[in-house]
Amino acid sequence: MNQLKSTKRKEKISWLTGVLFLLLLGSGVASIYFLFQINNEFKVVLKHEIPITEMISRITVHKLEQTSWLERALRYAEIAARGQQNDEENTRLLNEAKAKFKEFSAKVSEEIDNASNMSTEAQKLAQAEGMRNELRSVEGSLISIREEYADYINHVNELFALFVNGKLSDAEKVANETEKIEKHFNQRLESLLFESENNTRRSLTSIGEREGKATIFAAMIISIALLFTVVTLFLNSIYFSSRKVRASRYGRNQNNT
C-alpha cells in the first residue's frame, strides 16, 4: 500500500517537473521569437527608415539650392533676352547658373531613385504589417514625386528655350506654370519628409513597447515557473516529513510490542 502511494507521489512530482520544464522551454522559445522580431524591426529602422528620412532631407536641401540657381539663371536669361546686358559676363553667369541647376537636377533625381529603392528593399525585410504599409506609402509618394519633378524639369527647359528665342510673353506664362508646379512639388516633399520622420518615431516607439511586452511576458512565465518550483518543493517536503513521522510511529509501535 505504501509502495503504491509512493509511486503515485513520484508520478505527481514527475508531472510537476514536466510542466515546469515545458514552461521554461516555452518561455525561452517565446523570448527568442520576440527578440528576433524586435531585432529585425530595429535593423530595418536603423539601416533603412532613418537613411530614407535622411535622403528625403537631402533632397529637400538640394531642391532649395536648385531653386536659388534657377532664379539666378532666369534673371540672367531675361536680361539677355531683353538685350539689356548682352555681354560676356552675363553669358558666363547665365551658363554657370544653368550648369548648377543641371547639376542639382541630377542629384535630386538620383536621390529620389535611391530613396525609392531603399523603401522597396526595406519592405522585403520588414515583418510587421504596419511597418510594411508605412514603407509602401513612402515608396508611392516617392514615385509620384519623381513624376512631378520630371514635369518640373521639362517646364524649366521649355522656359530657357523661350528666353533664348526672345519669346518673353510665352516665357512669362510658362514661368507662372513652373512656379505653381514647383510650389506643389515642394509641399509634397515637405509632407513626405514629415511623414517619414513620423514613421521612424512610430517604429522606434513600437519597438520599445514590444520590448517591454516581451520582458513582461518572460517575467510572467518565469514567475509561474518559480511558483511551480516552490509548490513542488513544498509538496515534497510535506511528503517526506509525513513519511518520517509514519516511520517514527511505526518504529515506536514495534518497540512497544
Disulfide bonds with the S-S distance in Angstrom:
none
